């Protein structure tokens, strides 16, 4: 699986106490919301303002670490 930090390079993340994979996993659950924000001519895309307008409520750092650990463990079972 690709590192969440690489996938999030276009987002303006000001809080450094964030496990990037937490956001990556969350964004994967928000495709309907992002599709509504997307503009398109031939290919739908999200511009930087739309990406930064997505509300993300993050748990404390320790909980983020545990969430990522559990999700990655489930992905291992699925592979």
VOBA-1610 file (N, C-alpha, C; in pm, whole numbers, padded with zeros to 5 digits, always signed):
BEGIN
Unk+00084-00117+00000Unk+00000+00000+00000Unk+00089+00124+00000Unk+00047+00222-00076Unk+00127+00345-00084Unk+00119+00422+00047Unk+00227+00487+00082Unk+00235+00566+00204Unk+00139+00683+00198Unk+00062+00704+00305Unk-00035+00813+00310Unk+00027+00950+00292Unk+00150+00969+00335Unk+00216+01098+00321Unk+00233+01135+00174Unk+00267+01038+00090Unk+00282+01066-00053Unk+00148+01100-00116Unk+00043+01032-00075Unk-00089+01056-00133Unk-00147+01191-00091Unk-00100+01245+00019Unk-00157+01368+00073Unk-00073+01491+00044Unk+00017+01484-00050Unk+00108+01595-00074Unk+00036+01721-00123Unk-00086+01709-00172Unk-00159+01825-00223Unk-00247+01890-00117Unk-00258+01827-00002Unk-00339+01883+00107Unk-00254+01972+00195Unk-00314+02077+00247Unk-00246+02171+00336Unk-00267+02124+00479Unk-00176+02040+00528Unk-00189+01983+00662Unk-00101+02063+00757Unk-00167+02142+00841Unk-00094+02230+00932Unk-00056+02159+01063Unk-00139+02068+01106Unk-00114+01996+01230Unk-00013+01885+01206Unk+00098+01891+01272Unk+00203+01791+01252Unk+00183+01668+01338Unk+00085+01669+01428Unk+00056+01553+01511Unk-00050+01466+01445Unk-00026+01433+01319Unk-00121+01356+01241Unk-00049+01236+01181Unk-00110+01122+01195Unk-00061+01003+01127Unk-00123+01010+00987Unk-00040+01029+00885Unk-00091+01053+00750Unk-00180+00941+00698Unk-00152+00819+00736Unk-00238+00709+00691Unk-00378+00719+00749Unk-00394+00783+00865Unk-00527+00804+00921Unk-00610+00886+00823Unk-00553+00993+00772Unk-00625+01077+00677Unk-00649+01002+00547Unk-00552+00928+00501Unk-00567+00853+00378Unk-00684+00754+00390Unk-00692+00681+00499Unk-00801+00586+00518Unk-00935+00660+00526Unk-00937+00773+00595Unk-01061+00851+00606Unk-01106+00901+00469Unk-01013+00952+00389Unk-01049+01005+00257Unk-01109+00897+00168Unk-01065+00776+00185Unk-01122+00666+00106Unk-01268+00642+00138Unk-01315+00687+00254Unk-01456+00672+00290Unk-01539+00791+00244Unk-01475+00893+00190Unk-01545+01016+00155Unk-01559+01038+00004Unk-01560+00933-00073Unk-01563+00949-00219Unk-01689+01019-00268Unk-01805+00992-00207Unk-01929+01060-00250Unk-01918+01210-00230Unk-01869+01251-00113Unk-01853+01393-00082Unk-01755+01458-00181Unk-01644+01391-00206Unk-01544+01447-00296Unk-01594+01451-00440Unk-01673+01352-00481Unk-01731+01356-00616Unk-01823+01474-00634Unk-01894+01512-00528Unk-01981+01630-00535Unk-01900+01758-00551Unk-01782+01764-00491Unk-01697+01882-00500Unk-01619+01889-00631Unk-01600+01774-00692Unk-01514+01767-00810Unk-01573+01846-00927Unk-01484+01911-00999Unk-01523+01977-01123Unk-01470+01891-01236Unk-01534+01903-01351Unk-01485+01819-01460Unk-01515+01880-01595Unk-01429+01851-01684Unk-01451+01874-01826Unk-01454+01735-01887Unk-01344+01670-01888Unk-01338+01530-01931Unk-01305+01439-01813Unk-01218+01486-01726Unk-01177+01409-01609Unk-01209+01489-01484Unk-01282+01428-01392Unk-01316+01496-01267Unk-01191+01514-01182Unk-01179+01628-01117Unk-01064+01652-01029Unk-01105+01743-00915Unk-01028+01739-00809Unk-01046+01828-00694Unk-00932+01927-00694Unk-00966+02054-00687Unk-00859+02152-00677Unk-00817+02166-00531Unk-00713+02242-00507Unk-00657+02255-00372Unk-00760+02312-00274Unk-00837+02412-00315Unk-00938+02469-00226Unk-01042+02365-00186Unk-01086+02284-00283Unk-01183+02180-00251Unk-01123+02076-00157Unk-01000+02038-00180Unk-00934+01941-00091Unk-00926+01996+00051Unk-00891+02121+00063Unk-00875+02180+00196Unk-01007+02215+00262Unk-01119+02206+00190Unk-01248+02235+00251Unk-01312+02109+00312Unk-01253+01994+00287Unk-01307+01870+00340Unk-01287+01866+00492Unk-01398+01862+00568Unk-01382+01858+00714Unk-01334+01721+00761Unk-01229+01721+00839Unk-01174+01596+00892Unk-01159+01611+01043Unk-01236+01534+01116Unk-01225+01533+01262Unk-01130+01422+01302Unk-01019+01461+01361Unk-00917+01362+01396Unk-00917+01332+01545Unk-00903+01204+01578Unk-00888+01167+01719Unk-00748+01202+01767Unk-00722+01187+01896Unk-00587+01211+01949Unk-00485+01122+01878Unk-00361+01164+01880Unk-00252+01096+01810Unk-00243+00947+01844Unk-00254+00913+01971Unk-00243+00773+02011Unk-00354+00689+01947Unk-00474+00746+01939Unk-00586+00675+01878Unk-00567+00661+01726Unk-00510+00764+01663Unk-00480+00755+01520Unk-00385+00639+01492Unk-00282+00629+01575Unk-00183+00523+01558Unk-00250+00386+01569Unk-00339+00371+01666Unk-00409+00244+01685Unk-00504+00215+01568Unk-00573+00316+01518Unk-00663+00299+01403Unk-00584+00251+01282Unk-00474+00317+01255Unk-00392+00279+01140Unk-00338+00137+01157Unk-00296+00103+01277Unk-00245-00032+01302Unk-00353-00136+01273Unk-00475-00110+01319Unk-00584-00207+01299Unk-00626-00216+01152Unk-00635-00103+01085Unk-00675-00104+00944Unk-00569-00176+00860Unk-00442-00147+00886Unk-00335-00215+00811Unk-00336-00365+00839Unk-00369-00404+00961Unk-00379-00545+00995Unk-00493-00610+00915Unk-00607-00541+00904Unk-00719-00594+00826Unk-00683-00606+00678Unk-00607-00509+00625Unk-00563-00517+00486Unk-00474-00638+00464Unk-00392-00673+00562Unk-00306-00791+00550Unk-00390-00917+00539Unk-00502-00924+00616Unk-00591-01039+00608Unk-00658-01046+00472Unk-00688-00930+00414Unk-00758-00927+00284Unk-00668-00967+00169Unk-00538-00947+00184Unk-00445-00980+00075Unk-00422-01123+00060
//
